[in-house]
Amino acid sequence: MYYYVYVLRSEKDKKFYIGCTGDLKLRFEAHQKGSVHSTVDRRPFELVYYEACKDNKDARHRENYLKTTYGHRFIKNRLKSYFTG
């Protein structure tokens, strides 16, 4: 089983939401439907990035990193073409 760290971008406020899950498809659908309390007012979302990890602890560690200033820089550099078109 894989655990996923994912980055969503709100089409409403253009900000990121970073999370972790064992079922990426199901979790993304929950965000889109408004079933996730922390993102209900920021819908709709676009899945812009994800990483797969073999261990839940590794995925959580990566999620925490991506939520830091350095992690946000990593995401912006990794998705440079996405942001510049």
Sequence and secondary structure as in RCSB ss.txt:
>XXXX:A:sequence
MYYYVYVLRSEKDKKFYIGCTGDLKLRFEAHQKGSVHSTVDRRPFELVYYEACKDNKDARHRENYLKTTYGHRFI
KNRLKSYFTG
>XXXX:A:secstr
  EEEEEEEETTT  EEEEEES HHHHHHHHHHT SGGGGGG  EEEEEEEEESSHHHHHHHHHHHTSHHHHHHH
HHHTHHHHH 
